[in-house]
Amino acid sequence: MFSVIAVLLWCRLGCITVVVCPLTALGRQHVRFLQAHGVSAASLSAETSPQVRSAIFDCLRRRALAVLVVSPEQLAVNLGLCRALDRCGVGLLVVDEAHTWLSWPGWRRSMTEAAARFPAAQRLALTATLQRADETRLLQVLAMPGSRVVRHPFFRANLALHVEQRPSVMSWTGESFPLRPVEAEMTFRRRRAFALCAAAARRDGNAIIYVHLRKDVDDLVVALLQLLAETPAAAEGATFLPYHAGREDRNDVENAFLERRRVIVVSTIAFGLGINSPSVRLVVHMVRLWAFYFMGLLWSSHAARCLTHVTLCSSNADPDASL
């Protein structure tokens, strides 16, 4: 949405567009898309190597960048970057995944500081999951009071949506603990997720499974690999990979997901891959909130030619209950 504006600002006024994105993988995909369409763009985060970082600052000095995608932490603490951007002139500040600014600053305080940078620049906030009741509060948090709010329908013709219901199989784990699925329910989810992903792999496609916690990612990958070992013919050639913020191999997993076929990634929502690949055939959700489901829905429908969304839940599940 911001790419056309960014090109016009750079070509006509020599200004740079800064995109603040709290998801580094999604930020890198923004850059890949822009570069593939001839736009000078780069991304900067804590994961950026010293060599790439130096090249980015050199481009800023030469005013050779139209778009810079940054993490909130970079805008908050990197004063040298802010000075370099000031010299370039920030024509537009884009806040991507803007809904996260309502809750994430509690554990990522840099997001609040990043939102206060470049107060004179025009602002554009993008989100797929904001509820109407939160619009005013978000505009205040992002220093955009009175801004126009534009909404678009999320459904796309290349999507097939399924919610699979089953009898509730839940159990209290203790007085001070929430309602959690018993092992029989977890076994069902793992086997059903494996069957769905195996079918996607047989169509030479990729799949992603969203879960809530890092531990859920690691446990589910182990279970899926065990099922693959038991029935290798069911998902021949498939690769199951974990992805969350605690892993050092995130870039390798991201590249495999984007460049190869028959790759199934199990990922947390907060560090989701920001799907933008035509090889994606399936997204399975085992998440807590419906808002996360719709966020994944928007991500995954951008480039996939034919894609199925499946949500695994109990028949009496509350929309905001743990699935």
BAFILUM-718100 format. One record per residue (C-alpha): x, y, z; chain. Coordinates in steps of 0.05 Angstrom, whole numbers, plus 32768, in hexadecimal, padded with zeros to 4 digits. Layout:
BAFILUM-718100
<<X; Y; Z>; "A">
...
***
This chain:
BAFILUM-718100
<<8000; 8000; 8000>; "A">
<<8038; 8030; 8011>; "A">
<<8067; 801E; 7FD7>; "A">
<<8049; 804E; 7FA4>; "A">
<<804A; 8088; 7FD5>; "A">
<<8092; 8078; 7FE8>; "A">
<<80A9; 8079; 7FA0>; "A">
<<8086; 80BC; 7F93>; "A">
<<80A4; 80DB; 7FD2>; "A">
<<80EA; 80C3; 7FBF>; "A">
<<80E6; 80D7; 7F75>; "A">
<<80C4; 811A; 7F7E>; "A">
<<80DC; 8133; 7FC1>; "A">
<<8119; 8108; 7FD1>; "A">
<<80F9; 80F1; 8012>; "A">
<<80FF; 80AC; 8031>; "A">
<<80C6; 8081; 804A>; "A">
<<80D2; 805F; 808D>; "A">
<<80AA; 8020; 809C>; "A">
<<80A9; 800B; 80E5>; "A">
<<809A; 7FC1; 80E8>; "A">
<<809C; 7F99; 812A>; "A">
<<80A3; 7F57; 8104>; "A">
<<80E8; 7F51; 80E5>; "A">
<<80D6; 7F19; 80B5>; "A">
<<809B; 7F40; 809B>; "A">
<<80C7; 7F7D; 8093>; "A">
<<80F9; 7F56; 806A>; "A">
<<80C1; 7F3F; 803D>; "A">
<<80AB; 7F87; 8032>; "A">
<<80F1; 7F95; 801A>; "A">
<<80F3; 7F59; 7FEC>; "A">
<<80B2; 7F6F; 7FCC>; "A">
<<80C9; 7FB6; 7FC2>; "A">
<<810D; 7FA2; 7FA6>; "A">
<<80EC; 7F71; 7F77>; "A">
<<80C4; 7FAB; 7F5A>; "A">
<<8100; 7FD9; 7F52>; "A">
<<80F9; 8002; 7F92>; "A">
<<8138; 8012; 7FB9>; "A">
<<812A; 7FF5; 7FFE>; "A">
<<814D; 7FD6; 803A>; "A">
<<813D; 7FBB; 807F>; "A">
<<8160; 7FC9; 80C0>; "A">
<<8158; 7FA3; 8102>; "A">
<<8182; 7F84; 8139>; "A">
<<818D; 7F48; 810A>; "A">
<<81AE; 7F73; 80D4>; "A">
<<81F7; 7F64; 80C9>; "A">
<<822C; 7F9B; 80D3>; "A">
<<823C; 7F99; 8088>; "A">
<<81F3; 7FA3; 8073>; "A">
<<81E9; 7FD8; 80A9>; "A">
<<8225; 7FFF; 808E>; "A">
<<820A; 7FFA; 8047>; "A">
<<81C6; 8015; 805D>; "A">
<<81E5; 8051; 807F>; "A">
<<820E; 805E; 8040>; "A">
<<81CE; 805D; 8017>; "A">
<<81AE; 808D; 8047>; "A">
<<81E8; 80BD; 8040>; "A">
<<81E1; 80BA; 7FF4>; "A">
<<8195; 80BF; 7FF8>; "A">
<<8191; 807E; 7FD1>; "A">
<<815A; 805D; 7FF9>; "A">
<<8110; 8067; 7FEB>; "A">
<<80F8; 803A; 8024>; "A">
<<8118; 8023; 8064>; "A">
<<80F4; 7FEE; 808D>; "A">
<<810A; 7FF0; 80D6>; "A">
<<80FA; 7FCE; 8117>; "A">
<<80DD; 7FFA; 814F>; "A">
<<811D; 7FEF; 8177>; "A">
<<8148; 800F; 8141>; "A">
<<811F; 804F; 8140>; "A">
<<811C; 8050; 818C>; "A">
<<8166; 8047; 819D>; "A">
<<818E; 8054; 815E>; "A">
<<8198; 809F; 8161>; "A">
<<81CA; 809D; 8127>; "A">
<<8194; 807E; 80FB>; "A">
<<8162; 80B3; 8110>; "A">
<<8194; 80EA; 80FE>; "A">
<<81A2; 80CB; 80BB>; "A">
<<8158; 80C6; 80AC>; "A">
<<814E; 810E; 80C1>; "A">
<<8183; 8124; 808F>; "A">
<<815F; 80FC; 8058>; "A">
<<811B; 8117; 806B>; "A">
<<80E5; 80E6; 8080>; "A">
<<80AA; 80F1; 8051>; "A">
<<807F; 80B9; 806D>; "A">
<<8081; 808F; 80AC>; "A">
<<805C; 804D; 80A3>; "A">
<<8048; 8025; 80E1>; "A">
<<803F; 7FDD; 80CB>; "A">
<<8016; 7FAB; 80F4>; "A">
<<7FFC; 7FE9; 8118>; "A">
<<7FCD; 7FC2; 8146>; "A">
<<800A; 7FA8; 816C>; "A">
<<8017; 7FEE; 8187>; "A">
<<7FDA; 7FE5; 81B4>; "A">
<<7FF6; 7FAA; 81DC>; "A">
<<803E; 7F9A; 81CB>; "A">
<<805E; 7FD9; 81EA>; "A">
<<8052; 7FB8; 822D>; "A">
<<808C; 7F89; 821D>; "A">
<<80AD; 7FB1; 81E4>; "A">
<<80B2; 7FF7; 8200>; "A">
<<80DA; 800E; 81C4>; "A">
<<809A; 800D; 819B>; "A">
<<807F; 8049; 81C1>; "A">
<<80C0; 806F; 81B5>; "A">
<<80C1; 805C; 816C>; "A">
<<807A; 8076; 8162>; "A">
<<8091; 80BB; 817C>; "A">
<<80C8; 80C3; 8148>; "A">
<<80C2; 80F3; 810E>; "A">
<<8083; 8117; 8126>; "A">
<<8083; 8145; 80EA>; "A">
<<8080; 810C; 80B7>; "A">
<<803F; 80F5; 8097>; "A">
<<8027; 80B3; 80B5>; "A">
<<8006; 8074; 809C>; "A">
<<7FF1; 803C; 80CA>; "A">
<<7FE2; 7FF7; 80AD>; "A">
<<7FBF; 7FBD; 80D0>; "A">
<<7F93; 7F83; 80BF>; "A">
<<7F73; 7F75; 8103>; "A">
<<7F60; 7FB6; 8125>; "A">
<<7F1B; 7FB7; 8145>; "A">
<<7EF1; 7FF5; 813C>; "A">
<<7EEE; 8001; 8187>; "A">
<<7F3A; 8009; 8188>; "A">
<<7F41; 803A; 814E>; "A">
<<7F43; 8079; 8177>; "A">
<<7F73; 805D; 81AA>; "A">
<<7FA3; 8045; 8174>; "A">
<<7FA3; 8089; 8151>; "A">
<<7FB5; 80A9; 8193>; "A">
<<7FED; 8078; 81A1>; "A">
<<800A; 8084; 815C>; "A">
<<8003; 80D0; 8161>; "A">
<<7FD0; 80CF; 8128>; "A">
<<7F91; 80EE; 8148>; "A">
<<7F5B; 80FF; 8116>; "A">
<<7F7B; 80D6; 80DE>; "A">
<<7F4D; 80B7; 80AB>; "A">
<<7F3F; 806D; 80B6>; "A">
<<7F35; 8042; 8077>; "A">
<<7F1C; 7FFA; 807B>; "A">
<<7F1B; 7FC5; 8045>; "A">
<<7EFD; 7F7F; 8044>; "A">
<<7F2F; 7F48; 8052>; "A">
<<7F12; 7F0E; 802A>; "A">
<<7F34; 7EFB; 7FE9>; "A">
<<7F1D; 7ECB; 7FB4>; "A">
<<7F5A; 7E9E; 7FBA>; "A">
<<7F49; 7E8A; 8001>; "A">
<<7F22; 7E4E; 801B>; "A">
<<7F11; 7E53; 8065>; "A">
<<7F02; 7E18; 8093>; "A">
<<7EF5; 7E13; 80DD>; "A">
<<7EF7; 7DCB; 80F6>; "A">
<<7ECD; 7DBF; 8134>; "A">
<<7ED0; 7D84; 8163>; "A">
<<7EB4; 7D72; 81A8>; "A">
<<7ED7; 7D97; 81E0>; "A">
<<7F10; 7D70; 81FF>; "A">
<<7F2A; 7D9F; 8235>; "A">
<<7F41; 7D99; 827D>; "A">
<<7F52; 7DC6; 82B6>; "A">
<<7F9C; 7DC0; 82C7>; "A">
<<7F94; 7DDF; 830C>; "A">
<<7F70; 7E16; 8333>; "A">
<<7FA2; 7E4B; 831E>; "A">
<<7FAA; 7E34; 82D6>; "A">
<<7F7E; 7E3F; 829A>; "A">
<<7F56; 7E0C; 8274>; "A">
<<7F86; 7DE3; 8249>; "A">
<<7F7D; 7DAC; 8214>; "A">
<<7F87; 7D66; 822C>; "A">
<<7FB7; 7D38; 8208>; "A">
<<7F81; 7D18; 81DD>; "A">
<<7F70; 7D5D; 81C1>; "A">
<<7FB9; 7D6E; 81B4>; "A">
<<7FC2; 7D2B; 8191>; "A">
<<7F87; 7D3B; 8164>; "A">
<<7FA2; 7D80; 8153>; "A">
<<7FE8; 7D66; 8143>; "A">
<<7FCE; 7D2D; 8117>; "A">
<<7F9C; 7D5A; 80F3>; "A">
<<7FD0; 7D90; 80E7>; "A">
<<8000; 7D5B; 80CC>; "A">
<<7FCB; 7D40; 809D>; "A">
<<7FBA; 7D85; 8083>; "A">
<<8003; 7D98; 8079>; "A">
<<8013; 7D56; 8057>; "A">
<<7FDB; 7D63; 8026>; "A">
<<7FF8; 7DA8; 8017>; "A">
<<803D; 7D8A; 800D>; "A">
<<8021; 7D56; 7FDD>; "A">
<<8008; 7D91; 7FB3>; "A">
<<8050; 7DAB; 7FB3>; "A">
<<803C; 7DE4; 7FE0>; "A">
<<8052; 7E02; 8022>; "A">
<<802B; 7E09; 8063>; "A">
<<8030; 7E2F; 80A4>; "A">
<<8014; 7E1E; 80E9>; "A">
<<8009; 7E57; 811A>; "A">
<<800D; 7E48; 8165>; "A">
<<800F; 7E75; 81A1>; "A">
<<804F; 7E67; 81C7>; "A">
<<8098; 7E57; 81B6>; "A">
<<8092; 7E16; 81DD>; "A">
<<8055; 7E04; 81B3>; "A">
<<8080; 7E0E; 8174>; "A">
<<80B7; 7DE0; 818C>; "A">
<<8088; 7DAA; 81A7>; "A">
<<805D; 7DA9; 8168>; "A">
<<8099; 7DA3; 8139>; "A">
<<80B2; 7D67; 8161>; "A">
<<806D; 7D47; 815D>; "A">
<<8067; 7D54; 8112>; "A">
<<80AC; 7D37; 8105>; "A">
<<8098; 7CF8; 812C>; "A">
<<8059; 7CF1; 8102>; "A">
<<8083; 7CFB; 80C3>; "A">
<<80B2; 7CC3; 80DA>; "A">
<<8076; 7C96; 80E5>; "A">
<<8056; 7CA3; 80A1>; "A">
<<808C; 7CC0; 8072>; "A">
<<8064; 7CB3; 8033>; "A">
<<802C; 7CE0; 804B>; "A">
<<8057; 7D1E; 8045>; "A">
<<8090; 7D09; 8019>; "A">
<<80C4; 7D40; 8010>; "A">
<<80A4; 7D6D; 8045>; "A">
<<80D0; 7D95; 8076>; "A">
<<80B5; 7DAB; 80BA>; "A">
<<80D8; 7DE8; 80D7>; "A">
<<80CF; 7E11; 8117>; "A">
<<80CE; 7E5D; 8118>; "A">
<<80CB; 7E8C; 8154>; "A">
<<80F3; 7EC5; 8173>; "A">
<<811D; 7E98; 819E>; "A">
<<813E; 7E74; 8163>; "A">
<<817F; 7E88; 8141>; "A">
<<816C; 7E67; 80FE>; "A">
<<8131; 7E95; 80EE>; "A">
<<814F; 7EB0; 80AF>; "A">
<<815E; 7E6A; 8094>; "A">
<<8117; 7E54; 80A2>; "A">
<<80FA; 7E93; 8083>; "A">
<<8123; 7E89; 8043>; "A">
<<8111; 7E3F; 803F>; "A">
<<80C7; 7E51; 8046>; "A">
<<80CB; 7E85; 800F>; "A">
<<80F8; 7E61; 7FDE>; "A">
<<80E9; 7E17; 7FE4>; "A">
<<80AC; 7DEA; 7FDE>; "A">
<<808D; 7DB9; 800F>; "A">
<<80A5; 7DE2; 804B>; "A">
<<8078; 7DE2; 8088>; "A">
<<8088; 7E16; 80BC>; "A">
<<806D; 7E17; 8103>; "A">
<<8070; 7E5E; 811D>; "A">
<<8058; 7E8C; 8154>; "A">
<<8029; 7EC3; 813F>; "A">
<<8052; 7EFD; 815A>; "A">
<<808D; 7EE9; 812E>; "A">
<<8064; 7ECD; 80F4>; "A">
<<8083; 7ECC; 80B0>; "A">
<<8056; 7EFE; 808F>; "A">
<<8044; 7ECE; 8058>; "A">
<<8050; 7EE9; 8012>; "A">
<<805F; 7EAC; 7FE8>; "A">
<<8036; 7E8C; 7FB0>; "A">
<<804B; 7E47; 7FC8>; "A">
<<8022; 7E4B; 8008>; "A">
<<7FE7; 7E1C; 8006>; "A">
<<7FD1; 7E16; 804E>; "A">
<<7FCF; 7E3D; 808F>; "A">
<<7FBA; 7E19; 80CF>; "A">
<<7FA9; 7E42; 810D>; "A">
<<7FAF; 7E2A; 8155>; "A">
<<7FAE; 7E70; 8173>; "A">
<<7F8C; 7E93; 81AC>; "A">
<<7F6A; 7ECF; 818C>; "A">
<<7F40; 7ED5; 814D>; "A">
<<7F65; 7F16; 813E>; "A">
<<7FA4; 7EED; 8132>; "A">
<<7F7D; 7EC1; 8103>; "A">
<<7F67; 7EFC; 80D8>; "A">
<<7FAE; 7F18; 80D9>; "A">
<<7FC9; 7ED7; 80BD>; "A">
<<7F8F; 7ED6; 808C>; "A">
<<7FA4; 7F19; 806F>; "A">
<<7FEE; 7F07; 806C>; "A">
<<7FE4; 7EC5; 804A>; "A">
<<7FB3; 7EDB; 8014>; "A">
<<7FDF; 7F0F; 7FF3>; "A">
<<8006; 7EE2; 7FC4>; "A">
<<7FED; 7E9B; 7FCB>; "A">
<<7FC7; 7E84; 7F8D>; "A">
<<7F9B; 7E52; 7FB3>; "A">
<<7F9D; 7E4D; 7FFE>; "A">
<<7F76; 7E2B; 8036>; "A">
<<7F6F; 7E45; 807D>; "A">
<<7F5D; 7E13; 80B3>; "A">
<<7F4F; 7E24; 80FC>; "A">
<<7F51; 7DEA; 812E>; "A">
<<7F23; 7DF7; 8169>; "A">
<<7EF1; 7DD8; 8198>; "A">
<<7EA7; 7DDC; 8188>; "A">
<<7E98; 7E08; 81C5>; "A">
<<7ED7; 7E33; 81BF>; "A">
<<7ED0; 7E7B; 81D3>; "A">
<<7EED; 7EAB; 819E>; "A">
<<7F20; 7EC4; 81D0>; "A">
<<7F2E; 7E82; 81F3>; "A">
<<7F6E; 7E5B; 81EB>; "A">
<<7F68; 7E2A; 81B1>; "A">
***
